[in-house]
Amino acid sequence: MDKPSNRAQLNAAAYRIPALDADFLLGDSTRGLRFQLEYLKAEDHLRQWGVASTVIVFGSARVSESRVSQLHGQAVARLRARLAAWRDR
């Protein structure tokens, strides 16, 4: 007598290892996890390069109007100058 096939179970999405299941990892419920992984990956590379501390800036990739972009650029330049002064003290 042949054993019943478990092929359907082995092929089911619920049977996949979560870390290897792209449908699961790219789903809405794992959005926060993907964000944490992006941060962790960058953090690991920075540590490998000997970077001891960082500044994290959250934002979007949208293009702003030119005046707003100019103001943002000036603010970034001021921040860089302040960070350089702080680092050199």
FIBA-342785 format. One record per atom (N, C-alpha, C): atom name; y negated, x, z; residue in three letters. Coordinates in Angstrom, 3 decimals, always signed. Example, Ala and Ser with C-alpha at 12.3 -4.5 7.8 and 13.67 -1.06 7.14 Angstrom:
BEGIN
{'N' {+5.690 +13.190 +7.800} 'ALA'} {'CA' {+4.500 +12.300 +7.800} 'ALA'} {'C' {+3.300 +13.200 +7.800} 'ALA'} {'N' {+2.250 +12.850 +7.080} 'SER'} {'CA' {+1.060 +13.670 +7.140} 'SER'} {'C' {-0.030 +12.900 +7.870} 'SER'} 
//
This chain:
BEGIN
{'N' {+1.181 +0.847 +0.000} 'MET'} {'CA' {+0.000 +0.000 +0.000} 'MET'} {'C' {-1.248 +0.894 +0.000} 'MET'} {'N' {-2.165 +0.633 -0.928} 'ASP'} {'CA' {-3.397 +1.416 -1.031} 'ASP'} {'C' {-4.397 +0.990 +0.034} 'ASP'} {'N' {-5.141 +1.997 +0.509} 'LYS'} {'CA' {-6.218 +1.705 +1.461} 'LYS'} {'C' {-7.358 +1.022 +0.722} 'LYS'} {'N' {-8.090 +0.139 +1.417} 'PRO'} {'CA' {-9.264 -0.453 +0.773} 'PRO'} {'C' {-10.316 +0.633 +0.516} 'PRO'} {'N' {-11.028 +0.499 -0.562} 'SER'} {'CA' {-12.052 +1.489 -0.918} 'SER'} {'C' {-13.288 +1.335 -0.024} 'SER'} {'N' {-13.815 +2.464 +0.394} 'ASN'} {'CA' {-15.072 +2.442 +1.151} 'ASN'} {'C' {-16.226 +2.958 +0.293} 'ASN'} {'N' {-16.050 +2.970 -1.002} 'ARG'} {'CA' {-17.055 +3.464 -1.947} 'ARG'} {'C' {-18.381 +2.728 -1.785} 'ARG'} {'N' {-18.362 +1.412 -1.605} 'ALA'} {'CA' {-19.604 +0.637 -1.446} 'ALA'} {'C' {-20.373 +1.096 -0.210} 'ALA'} {'N' {-19.646 +1.348 +0.874} 'GLN'} {'CA' {-20.303 +1.818 +2.092} 'GLN'} {'C' {-20.916 +3.199 +1.874} 'GLN'} {'N' {-20.180 +4.094 +1.251} 'LEU'} {'CA' {-20.675 +5.451 +1.017} 'LEU'} {'C' {-21.894 +5.468 +0.097} 'LEU'} {'N' {-21.998 +4.514 -0.800} 'ASN'} {'CA' {-23.121 +4.448 -1.735} 'ASN'} {'C' {-24.305 +3.641 -1.207} 'ASN'} {'N' {-24.143 +2.985 -0.069} 'ALA'} {'CA' {-25.205 +2.138 +0.474} 'ALA'} {'C' {-26.374 +2.986 +0.977} 'ALA'} {'N' {-27.588 +2.475 +0.842} 'ALA'} {'CA' {-28.791 +3.186 +1.296} 'ALA'} {'C' {-28.730 +3.489 +2.790} 'ALA'} {'N' {-28.167 +2.606 +3.579} 'ALA'} {'CA' {-28.093 +2.810 +5.026} 'ALA'} {'C' {-27.184 +3.976 +5.392} 'ALA'} {'N' {-26.309 +4.393 +4.503} 'TYR'} {'CA' {-25.369 +5.472 +4.769} 'TYR'} {'C' {-25.974 +6.844 +4.483} 'TYR'} {'N' {-27.062 +6.889 +3.729} 'ARG'} {'CA' {-27.679 +8.165 +3.363} 'ARG'} {'C' {-28.256 +8.863 +4.595} 'ARG'} {'N' {-28.191 +10.178 +4.601} 'ILE'} {'CA' {-28.819 +10.960 +5.661} 'ILE'} {'C' {-30.332 +10.763 +5.519} 'ILE'} {'N' {-31.026 +10.339 +6.582} 'PRO'} {'CA' {-32.451 +10.024 +6.470} 'PRO'} {'C' {-33.307 +11.154 +5.879} 'PRO'} {'N' {-33.038 +12.392 +6.271} 'ALA'} {'CA' {-33.840 +13.515 +5.777} 'ALA'} {'C' {-33.655 +13.764 +4.288} 'ALA'} {'N' {-32.578 +13.222 +3.712} 'LEU'} {'CA' {-32.308 +13.404 +2.282} 'LEU'} {'C' {-32.527 +12.135 +1.478} 'LEU'} {'N' {-33.009 +11.089 +2.113} 'ASP'} {'CA' {-33.191 +9.782 +1.477} 'ASP'} {'C' {-34.657 +9.615 +1.052} 'ASP'} {'N' {-34.943 +9.914 -0.202} 'ALA'} {'CA' {-36.329 +9.857 -0.694} 'ALA'} {'C' {-36.915 +8.453 -0.580} 'ALA'} {'N' {-36.126 +7.423 -0.831} 'ASP'} {'CA' {-36.642 +6.052 -0.711} 'ASP'} {'C' {-37.114 +5.771 +0.714} 'ASP'} {'N' {-36.362 +6.225 +1.687} 'PHE'} {'CA' {-36.732 +6.050 +3.087} 'PHE'} {'C' {-37.965 +6.874 +3.432} 'PHE'} {'N' {-37.941 +8.159 +3.066} 'LEU'} {'CA' {-39.046 +9.056 +3.426} 'LEU'} {'C' {-40.367 +8.651 +2.781} 'LEU'} {'N' {-40.315 +8.047 +1.605} 'LEU'} {'CA' {-41.541 +7.669 +0.904} 'LEU'} {'C' {-41.949 +6.223 +1.175} 'LEU'} {'N' {-41.264 +5.548 +2.078} 'GLY'} {'CA' {-41.581 +4.161 +2.409} 'GLY'} {'C' {-42.782 +4.040 +3.343} 'GLY'} {'N' {-43.285 +2.822 +3.475} 'ASP'} {'CA' {-44.447 +2.573 +4.326} 'ASP'} {'C' {-44.191 +2.916 +5.787} 'ASP'} {'N' {-42.991 +2.683 +6.266} 'SER'} {'CA' {-42.709 +2.891 +7.691} 'SER'} {'C' {-42.722 +4.361 +8.088} 'SER'} {'N' {-42.652 +5.267 +7.137} 'THR'} {'CA' {-42.648 +6.699 +7.461} 'THR'} {'C' {-43.949 +7.395 +7.066} 'THR'} {'N' {-44.991 +6.628 +6.808} 'ARG'} {'CA' {-46.280 +7.218 +6.421} 'ARG'} {'C' {-46.793 +8.189 +7.484} 'ARG'} {'N' {-46.733 +7.793 +8.749} 'GLY'} {'CA' {-47.186 +8.666 +9.839} 'GLY'} {'C' {-46.363 +9.939 +9.922} 'GLY'} {'N' {-45.071 +9.814 +9.716} 'LEU'} {'CA' {-44.193 +10.978 +9.728} 'LEU'} {'C' {-44.553 +11.944 +8.599} 'LEU'} {'N' {-44.835 +11.407 +7.415} 'ARG'} {'CA' {-45.229 +12.275 +6.288} 'ARG'} {'C' {-46.524 +13.003 +6.613} 'ARG'} {'N' {-47.459 +12.321 +7.269} 'PHE'} {'CA' {-48.714 +12.957 +7.656} 'PHE'} {'C' {-48.435 +14.105 +8.634} 'PHE'} {'N' {-47.567 +13.866 +9.605} 'GLN'} {'CA' {-47.218 +14.911 +10.567} 'GLN'} {'C' {-46.537 +16.087 +9.872} 'GLN'} {'N' {-45.669 +15.796 +8.900} 'LEU'} {'CA' {-44.997 +16.863 +8.176} 'LEU'} {'C' {-45.975 +17.705 +7.361} 'LEU'} {'N' {-46.971 +17.063 +6.754} 'GLU'} {'CA' {-47.979 +17.817 +6.006} 'GLU'} {'C' {-48.732 +18.762 +6.935} 'GLU'} {'N' {-49.090 +18.266 +8.111} 'TYR'} {'CA' {-49.791 +19.091 +9.089} 'TYR'} {'C' {-48.892 +20.240 +9.548} 'TYR'} {'N' {-47.634 +19.938 +9.876} 'LEU'} {'CA' {-46.702 +20.947 +10.367} 'LEU'} {'C' {-46.443 +22.030 +9.324} 'LEU'} {'N' {-46.302 +21.623 +8.067} 'LYS'} {'CA' {-46.053 +22.608 +7.009} 'LYS'} {'C' {-47.219 +23.582 +6.891} 'LYS'} {'N' {-48.421 +23.044 +6.871} 'ALA'} {'CA' {-49.605 +23.911 +6.798} 'ALA'} {'C' {-49.697 +24.804 +8.033} 'ALA'} {'N' {-49.437 +24.231 +9.191} 'GLU'} {'CA' {-49.490 +24.984 +10.444} 'GLU'} {'C' {-48.477 +26.134 +10.432} 'GLU'} {'N' {-47.271 +25.873 +9.965} 'ASP'} {'CA' {-46.251 +26.920 +9.879} 'ASP'} {'C' {-46.687 +28.064 +8.963} 'ASP'} {'N' {-47.252 +27.719 +7.808} 'HIS'} {'CA' {-47.709 +28.765 +6.884} 'HIS'} {'C' {-48.862 +29.566 +7.487} 'HIS'} {'N' {-49.780 +28.893 +8.141} 'LEU'} {'CA' {-50.901 +29.603 +8.764} 'LEU'} {'C' {-50.402 +30.569 +9.837} 'LEU'} {'N' {-49.462 +30.132 +10.649} 'ARG'} {'CA' {-48.905 +31.010 +11.691} 'ARG'} {'C' {-48.200 +32.214 +11.062} 'ARG'} {'N' {-47.494 +31.999 +9.954} 'GLN'} {'CA' {-46.822 +33.111 +9.272} 'GLN'} {'C' {-47.840 +34.129 +8.767} 'GLN'} {'N' {-49.015 +33.649 +8.406} 'TRP'} {'CA' {-50.070 +34.537 +7.906} 'TRP'} {'C' {-50.892 +35.139 +9.037} 'TRP'} {'N' {-50.576 +34.798 +10.287} 'GLY'} {'CA' {-51.283 +35.366 +11.430} 'GLY'} {'C' {-52.543 +34.631 +11.828} 'GLY'} {'N' {-52.748 +33.431 +11.321} 'VAL'} {'CA' {-53.932 +32.644 +11.683} 'VAL'} {'C' {-53.687 +32.029 +13.059} 'VAL'} {'N' {-54.582 +32.327 +14.009} 'ALA'} {'CA' {-54.387 +31.871 +15.385} 'ALA'} {'C' {-55.028 +30.516 +15.660} 'ALA'} {'N' {-56.101 +30.180 +14.979} 'SER'} {'CA' {-56.748 +28.888 +15.212} 'SER'} {'C' {-57.357 +28.375 +13.910} 'SER'} {'N' {-57.542 +27.075 +13.844} 'THR'} {'CA' {-58.045 +26.452 +12.630} 'THR'} {'C' {-59.010 +25.326 +12.967} 'THR'} {'N' {-59.722 +24.860 +11.967} 'VAL'} {'CA' {-60.545 +23.661 +12.043} 'VAL'} {'C' {-59.967 +22.687 +11.027} 'VAL'} {'N' {-59.683 +21.481 +11.462} 'ILE'} {'CA' {-59.108 +20.478 +10.578} 'ILE'} {'C' {-60.184 +19.475 +10.215} 'ILE'} {'N' {-60.333 +19.205 +8.921} 'VAL'} {'CA' {-61.317 +18.235 +8.434} 'VAL'} {'C' {-60.558 +17.120 +7.729} 'VAL'} {'N' {-60.769 +15.904 +8.180} 'PHE'} {'CA' {-60.122 +14.758 +7.551} 'PHE'} {'C' {-61.113 +14.105 +6.599} 'PHE'} {'N' {-60.642 +13.701 +5.460} 'GLY'} {'CA' {-61.514 +13.054 +4.494} 'GLY'} {'C' {-60.715 +12.620 +3.281} 'GLY'} {'N' {-61.442 +12.331 +2.232} 'SER'} {'CA' {-60.774 +11.881 +1.019} 'SER'} {'C' {-61.174 +12.772 -0.141} 'SER'} {'N' {-60.550 +12.541 -1.267} 'ALA'} {'CA' {-60.817 +13.341 -2.455} 'ALA'} {'C' {-61.765 +12.626 -3.414} 'ALA'} {'N' {-62.439 +11.612 -2.954} 'ARG'} {'CA' {-63.365 +10.897 -3.829} 'ARG'} {'C' {-64.603 +11.737 -4.113} 'ARG'} {'N' {-65.144 +11.591 -5.294} 'VAL'} {'CA' {-66.350 +12.320 -5.675} 'VAL'} {'C' {-67.557 +11.500 -5.256} 'VAL'} {'N' {-68.459 +12.141 -4.533} 'SER'} {'CA' {-69.656 +11.457 -4.049} 'SER'} {'C' {-70.784 +11.562 -5.067} 'SER'} {'N' {-71.814 +10.777 -4.852} 'GLU'} {'CA' {-73.011 +10.903 -5.683} 'GLU'} {'C' {-73.597 +12.290 -5.461} 'GLU'} {'N' {-74.354 +12.809 -6.414} 'SER'} {'CA' {-74.804 +14.201 -6.364} 'SER'} {'C' {-75.651 +14.501 -5.119} 'SER'} {'N' {-76.539 +13.612 -4.729} 'ARG'} {'CA' {-77.380 +13.880 -3.546} 'ARG'} {'C' {-76.537 +13.929 -2.276} 'ARG'} {'N' {-75.605 +13.011 -2.169} 'VAL'} {'CA' {-74.727 +13.011 -1.003} 'VAL'} {'C' {-73.891 +14.285 -0.996} 'VAL'} {'N' {-73.399 +14.686 -2.159} 'SER'} {'CA' {-72.625 +15.924 -2.259} 'SER'} {'C' {-73.480 +17.122 -1.868} 'SER'} {'N' {-74.723 +17.121 -2.295} 'GLN'} {'CA' {-75.633 +18.222 -1.947} 'GLN'} {'C' {-75.831 +18.277 -0.433} 'GLN'} {'N' {-76.036 +17.133 +0.202} 'LEU'} {'CA' {-76.211 +17.097 +1.652} 'LEU'} {'C' {-74.948 +17.558 +2.366} 'LEU'} {'N' {-73.792 +17.152 +1.869} 'HIS'} {'CA' {-72.533 +17.596 +2.466} 'HIS'} {'C' {-72.390 +19.106 +2.328} 'HIS'} {'N' {-72.743 +19.644 +1.174} 'GLY'} {'CA' {-72.672 +21.090 +0.951} 'GLY'} {'C' {-73.573 +21.841 +1.913} 'GLY'} {'N' {-74.772 +21.310 +2.143} 'GLN'} {'CA' {-75.690 +21.943 +3.092} 'GLN'} {'C' {-75.129 +21.892 +4.509} 'GLN'} {'N' {-74.521 +20.770 +4.868} 'ALA'} {'CA' {-73.928 +20.642 +6.196} 'ALA'} {'C' {-72.771 +21.623 +6.371} 'ALA'} {'N' {-71.972 +21.785 +5.337} 'VAL'} {'CA' {-70.864 +22.737 +5.394} 'VAL'} {'C' {-71.401 +24.154 +5.533} 'VAL'} {'N' {-72.461 +24.485 +4.805} 'ALA'} {'CA' {-73.053 +25.823 +4.898} 'ALA'} {'C' {-73.560 +26.083 +6.315} 'ALA'} {'N' {-74.195 +25.066 +6.926} 'ARG'} {'CA' {-74.673 +25.226 +8.308} 'ARG'} {'C' {-73.498 +25.425 +9.266} 'ARG'} {'N' {-72.451 +24.663 +9.063} 'LEU'} {'CA' {-71.273 +24.789 +9.918} 'LEU'} {'C' {-70.641 +26.169 +9.772} 'LEU'} {'N' {-70.549 +26.658 +8.547} 'ARG'} {'CA' {-69.996 +27.999 +8.331} 'ARG'} {'C' {-70.825 +29.056 +9.048} 'ARG'} {'N' {-72.142 +28.931 +8.965} 'ALA'} {'CA' {-73.027 +29.894 +9.626} 'ALA'} {'C' {-72.836 +29.840 +11.139} 'ALA'} {'N' {-72.725 +28.636 +11.684} 'ARG'} {'CA' {-72.528 +28.503 +13.133} 'ARG'} {'C' {-71.188 +29.076 +13.559} 'ARG'} {'N' {-70.145 +28.828 +12.753} 'LEU'} {'CA' {-68.832 +29.375 +13.071} 'LEU'} {'C' {-68.834 +30.894 +12.996} 'LEU'} {'N' {-69.511 +31.454 +12.004} 'ALA'} {'CA' {-69.592 +32.912 +11.869} 'ALA'} {'C' {-70.328 +33.505 +13.062} 'ALA'} {'N' {-71.426 +32.868 +13.471} 'ALA'} {'CA' {-72.193 +33.356 +14.624} 'ALA'} {'C' {-71.342 +33.284 +15.899} 'ALA'} {'N' {-70.603 +32.210 +16.046} 'TRP'} {'CA' {-69.749 +32.035 +17.211} 'TRP'} {'C' {-68.639 +33.107 +17.241} 'TRP'} {'N' {-68.049 +33.339 +16.076} 'ARG'} {'CA' {-66.955 +34.301 +15.971} 'ARG'} {'C' {-67.454 +35.730 +16.240} 'ARG'} {'N' {-68.695 +36.045 +15.821} 'ASP'} {'CA' {-69.235 +37.395 +15.946} 'ASP'} {'C' {-69.832 +37.706 +17.320} 'ASP'} {'N' {-69.928 +36.708 +18.186} 'ARG'} {'CA' {-70.580 +36.977 +19.486} 'ARG'} {'C' {-69.728 +37.767 +20.412} 'ARG'} 
//
